[in-house]
């Protein structure tokens, strides 16, 4: 009926099956390991490079703006070195005068008085506090 196999053949077959099982289990591990290697060698450095490139572009833009502002401030500094500009600012901003001069200030014209019309009467609120609260709450929406 059934032929018995020698003991060595059975152990070889089991070893072959175990090898196949180990091989099948090993492929997903190797694929995952390869993916991790690709991520660490290609993707992460690329992301870092792109982030650094955008940071560098932003820094260059800021440097240009600061250079322009610096040039404007240097021009303003050279203007303030002259006595005429300092005198103009003192007269304009601080209302300073030279000895013997008099300073006059012009006041703005008075605004016309506002009047409340006599027919505008305020009606008394006859609602109770709960009604006022409810109307106030629902008036928001």
C-alpha positions as a Markdown table, in Angstrom:
| # | Residue | x | y | z |
|---|---|---|---|---|
| 1 | Unk | 0.0 | 0.0 | 0.0 |
| 2 | Unk | 2.3 | 2.7 | 1.1 |
| 3 | Unk | 5.9 | 2.4 | 0.5 |
| 4 | Unk | 8.1 | 3.5 | 3.2 |
| 5 | Unk | 10.8 | 6.0 | 2.4 |
| 6 | Unk | 14.2 | 5.9 | 3.8 |
| 7 | Unk | 14.7 | 8.3 | 6.9 |
| 8 | Unk | 17.2 | 10.4 | 5.0 |
| 9 | Unk | 14.8 | 11.2 | 2.2 |
| 10 | Unk | 12.2 | 12.4 | 4.7 |
| 11 | Unk | 14.5 | 14.7 | 6.5 |
| 12 | Unk | 15.8 | 16.1 | 3.2 |
| 13 | Unk | 12.3 | 16.9 | 2.1 |
| 14 | Unk | 11.5 | 18.6 | 5.4 |
| 15 | Unk | 14.7 | 20.6 | 5.1 |
| 16 | Unk | 13.8 | 21.7 | 1.5 |
| 17 | Unk | 10.3 | 22.8 | 2.7 |
| 18 | Unk | 11.9 | 24.8 | 5.6 |
| 19 | Unk | 14.2 | 26.4 | 3.1 |
| 20 | Unk | 11.3 | 27.4 | 0.9 |
| 21 | Unk | 9.5 | 28.8 | 3.9 |
| 22 | Unk | 12.6 | 30.8 | 5.0 |
| 23 | Unk | 13.0 | 32.0 | 1.4 |
| 24 | Unk | 9.4 | 33.1 | 1.2 |
| 25 | Unk | 9.7 | 34.9 | 4.5 |
| 26 | Unk | 13.0 | 36.4 | 3.5 |
| 27 | Unk | 11.8 | 38.2 | 0.3 |
| 28 | Unk | 9.5 | 40.8 | 2.1 |
| 29 | Unk | 12.3 | 41.5 | 4.6 |
| 30 | Unk | 14.8 | 42.1 | 1.8 |
| 31 | Unk | 12.3 | 44.3 | -0.1 |
| 32 | Unk | 11.6 | 46.3 | 3.0 |
| 33 | Unk | 15.4 | 46.7 | 3.6 |
| 34 | Unk | 15.9 | 47.7 | 0.0 |
| 35 | Unk | 13.2 | 50.3 | 0.3 |
| 36 | Unk | 14.7 | 51.7 | 3.5 |
| 37 | Unk | 18.1 | 52.0 | 1.8 |
| 38 | Unk | 16.5 | 53.8 | -1.2 |
| 39 | Unk | 14.8 | 56.2 | 1.2 |
| 40 | Unk | 17.9 | 57.0 | 3.1 |
| 41 | Unk | 20.1 | 57.4 | 0.0 |
| 42 | Unk | 17.7 | 59.2 | -2.3 |
| 43 | Unk | 14.5 | 60.6 | -0.8 |
| 44 | Unk | 15.6 | 62.1 | 2.5 |
| 45 | Unk | 18.7 | 63.9 | 1.1 |
| 46 | Unk | 16.6 | 65.2 | -1.8 |
| 47 | Unk | 14.0 | 66.6 | 0.6 |
| 48 | Unk | 16.8 | 68.2 | 2.6 |
| 49 | Unk | 18.3 | 69.7 | -0.5 |
| 50 | Unk | 15.0 | 71.2 | -1.6 |
| 51 | Unk | 14.4 | 72.7 | 1.8 |
| 52 | Unk | 17.9 | 74.2 | 1.9 |
| 53 | Unk | 17.4 | 75.6 | -1.6 |
| 54 | Unk | 14.2 | 77.3 | -0.7 |
| 55 | Unk | 15.7 | 78.7 | 2.5 |
| 56 | Unk | 18.7 | 80.0 | 0.5 |
| 57 | Unk | 16.3 | 81.7 | -2.0 |
| 58 | Unk | 14.4 | 83.3 | 0.9 |
| 59 | Unk | 17.7 | 84.5 | 2.5 |
| 60 | Unk | 18.8 | 86.0 | -0.9 |
| 61 | Unk | 15.5 | 87.9 | -1.1 |
| 62 | Unk | 15.8 | 89.2 | 2.4 |
| 63 | Unk | 19.4 | 90.2 | 1.7 |
| 64 | Unk | 18.2 | 92.3 | -1.3 |
| 65 | Unk | 15.5 | 94.0 | 0.7 |
| 66 | Unk | 17.9 | 94.8 | 3.5 |
| 67 | Unk | 20.5 | 96.1 | 1.0 |
| 68 | Unk | 17.9 | 98.5 | -0.5 |
| 69 | Unk | 16.9 | 99.6 | 3.0 |
| 70 | Unk | 20.5 | 100.1 | 3.9 |
| 71 | Unk | 21.1 | 102.2 | 0.9 |
| 72 | Unk | 18.1 | 104.4 | 1.7 |
| 73 | Unk | 19.3 | 104.8 | 5.3 |
| 74 | Unk | 22.8 | 105.8 | 4.1 |
| 75 | Unk | 21.3 | 108.4 | 1.8 |
| 76 | Unk | 19.2 | 109.7 | 4.7 |
| 77 | Unk | 22.3 | 109.8 | 6.9 |
| 78 | Unk | 24.2 | 111.9 | 4.4 |
| 79 | Unk | 21.2 | 114.3 | 4.1 |
| 80 | Unk | 21.2 | 114.7 | 7.9 |
| 81 | Unk | 24.8 | 115.7 | 7.9 |
| 82 | Unk | 23.9 | 119.2 | 6.6 |
| 83 | Unk | 22.8 | 122.1 | 8.8 |
| 84 | Unk | 20.0 | 123.1 | 6.5 |
| 85 | Unk | 18.2 | 119.7 | 6.8 |
| 86 | Unk | 18.6 | 119.7 | 10.6 |
| 87 | Unk | 17.2 | 123.2 | 10.8 |
| 88 | Unk | 14.2 | 122.3 | 8.6 |
| 89 | Unk | 13.4 | 119.3 | 10.8 |
| 90 | Unk | 13.7 | 121.3 | 13.9 |
| 91 | Unk | 11.3 | 123.9 | 12.6 |
| 92 | Unk | 8.9 | 121.4 | 11.1 |
| 93 | Unk | 8.7 | 118.7 | 13.8 |
| 94 | Unk | 9.6 | 120.5 | 17.0 |
| 95 | Unk | 8.4 | 124.1 | 16.2 |
| 96 | Unk | 11.8 | 125.6 | 17.1 |
| 97 | Unk | 12.6 | 129.1 | 16.1 |
| 98 | Unk | 15.8 | 131.1 | 16.0 |
| 99 | Unk | 16.4 | 133.8 | 18.6 |
| 100 | Unk | 14.3 | 136.9 | 17.8 |
| 101 | Unk | 11.7 | 135.0 | 15.7 |
| 102 | Unk | 8.1 | 134.3 | 16.9 |
| 103 | Unk | 6.2 | 131.1 | 16.3 |
| 104 | Unk | 2.6 | 131.1 | 15.4 |
| 105 | Unk | 0.3 | 128.1 | 15.3 |
| 106 | Unk | -2.9 | 128.0 | 13.1 |
| 107 | Unk | -5.7 | 126.3 | 14.8 |
| 108 | Unk | -8.3 | 124.4 | 12.7 |
| 109 | Unk | -11.7 | 126.0 | 12.2 |
| 110 | Unk | -14.2 | 124.9 | 14.8 |
| 111 | Unk | -16.7 | 122.2 | 13.7 |
| 112 | Unk | -20.3 | 123.2 | 13.5 |
| 113 | Unk | -22.3 | 122.2 | 16.6 |
| 114 | Unk | -24.4 | 119.1 | 16.2 |
| 115 | Unk | -28.1 | 119.3 | 17.2 |
| 116 | Unk | -30.5 | 116.5 | 17.9 |
| 117 | Unk | -33.9 | 116.9 | 16.2 |
| 118 | Unk | -36.7 | 117.5 | 18.7 |
| 119 | Unk | -39.0 | 115.0 | 17.1 |
| 120 | Unk | -36.6 | 112.1 | 17.7 |
| 121 | Unk | -38.1 | 110.6 | 20.9 |
| 122 | Unk | -36.9 | 107.4 | 22.4 |
| 123 | Unk | -39.7 | 104.9 | 23.1 |
| 124 | Unk | -39.6 | 103.2 | 26.5 |
| 125 | Unk | -38.8 | 99.5 | 26.5 |
| 126 | Unk | -41.7 | 97.8 | 28.1 |
| 127 | Unk | -40.4 | 94.3 | 27.7 |
| 128 | Unk | -39.4 | 92.2 | 30.8 |
| 129 | Unk | -35.8 | 91.3 | 31.3 |
| 130 | Unk | -36.2 | 87.7 | 29.9 |
| 131 | Unk | -37.7 | 89.1 | 26.7 |
| 132 | Unk | -34.8 | 91.6 | 26.3 |
| 133 | Unk | -32.3 | 88.8 | 27.0 |
| 134 | Unk | -34.0 | 86.5 | 24.4 |
| 135 | Unk | -34.2 | 89.2 | 21.8 |
| 136 | Unk | -30.5 | 90.2 | 22.4 |
| 137 | Unk | -29.5 | 86.5 | 22.1 |
| 138 | Unk | -31.5 | 85.8 | 19.0 |
| 139 | Unk | -30.5 | 89.2 | 17.5 |
| 140 | Unk | -26.9 | 87.9 | 17.2 |
| 141 | Unk | -27.9 | 85.2 | 14.7 |
